[in-house]
Amino acid sequence: MLLAIVLTLAPWHGPSLPTASANAAKYKLTVHGAPNQSVNLRASGLPEGWVASFCTQRICSPFLYTMQLDNRGSGVIEFQAIRTDENATRQVHVVVSAPTARPLRLDIRR
């Protein structure tokens, strides 16, 4: 039996990770699935002049990240969207997805 992945986004509270951009819109991305499952996360839909990243204590991975869930089937990562070009549109939509998960659609204004 294949268990579905569940993704949830919430505002990021507390200090940013050392790898995160100070100018980013920051969110806490929580992933639930099977214990010790590997989950391929993806961010899409941003126009030119924007970058989405999945950030840990050590790296920020633009647009794609493979998360290893813990033995309870949970994982948390900082998700951010960064406007990299001052001429880029200020209001955007981004989709965060993973195989077998219901995609999350997020509206961002920076």
GIRA-V938439 format. One record per residue. N is the residue number from 1. PHI is phi in whole degrees, 0 to 359 (none if undefined). OMEGA is omega in whole degrees, -180 to 180 (999 if undefined). D_LAST is the distance of its C-alpha to the last C-alpha in Angstrom with 1 decimal. Layout:
# GIRA-V938439
<<N/PHI/OMEGA/D_LAST> <N/PHI/OMEGA/D_LAST>>
This chain:
# GIRA-V938439
<<1/none/-179/42.0> <2/267/178/38.3> <3/274/178/35.9> <4/285/173/32.5> <5/274/177/29.4> <6/242/178/27.1> <7/249/173/23.4> <8/223/177/21.3> <9/241/176/17.8> <10/216/176/17.1> <11/302/177/14.7> <12/280/177/15.6> <13/244/179/17.9> <14/92/-177/19.7> <15/292/176/19.4> <16/287/175/17.4> <17/292/-178/19.7> <18/297/-179/21.0> <19/270/-174/19.6> <20/281/178/16.0> <21/277/180/13.3> <22/294/-177/12.4> <23/267/-174/8.8> <24/276/165/8.4> <25/278/-170/7.5> <26/244/-178/11.3> <27/221/173/13.9> <28/266/177/17.6> <29/258/178/19.2> <30/252/-178/22.9> <31/237/176/25.4> <32/234/179/29.0> <33/194/180/31.8> <34/283/177/35.3> <35/306/177/36.4> <36/62/-180/35.8> <37/285/174/34.1> <38/264/-175/32.0> <39/238/178/28.8> <40/270/180/27.0> <41/268/-179/23.2> <42/215/173/21.1> <43/244/-178/17.5> <44/214/174/17.4> <45/96/180/15.9> <46/282/178/12.9> <47/283/176/13.4> <48/302/-178/14.4> <49/96/178/12.0> <50/228/175/10.5> <51/226/173/12.5> <52/252/-180/13.2> <53/220/172/15.7> <54/255/-171/18.2> <55/245/173/19.1> <56/246/176/22.4> <57/297/-173/24.1> <58/252/-176/25.3> <59/216/165/23.0> <60/243/-178/19.7> <61/252/-177/20.6> <62/288/172/18.4> <63/69/-178/18.4> <64/224/176/21.9> <65/201/174/23.6> <66/257/-178/27.0> <67/257/174/27.3> <68/263/179/30.7> <69/287/-179/31.1> <70/282/-176/33.4> <71/287/173/36.9> <72/258/-180/35.6> <73/83/-178/33.2> <74/235/174/30.0> <75/203/179/27.1> <76/225/178/23.8> <77/213/174/21.1> <78/277/175/17.6> <79/252/180/15.2> <80/221/174/11.9> <81/236/-173/9.3> <82/236/174/8.4> <83/277/-174/7.2> <84/262/-179/10.7> <85/230/-177/11.3> <86/296/177/10.1> <87/269/180/11.8> <88/288/178/10.1> <89/305/-176/8.8> <90/270/180/5.2> <91/245/-176/6.6> <92/224/176/8.7> <93/235/177/11.5> <94/230/178/13.0> <95/244/174/16.6> <96/253/-175/18.2> <97/218/175/21.9> <98/205/178/25.3> <99/305/-179/28.8> <100/68/179/30.4> <101/259/171/27.2> <102/286/-178/25.5> <103/296/175/22.1> <104/258/177/19.0> <105/251/-175/16.4> <106/230/174/12.9> <107/264/-177/10.2> <108/231/175/6.6> <109/232/-180/3.8> <110/231/999/0.0>>
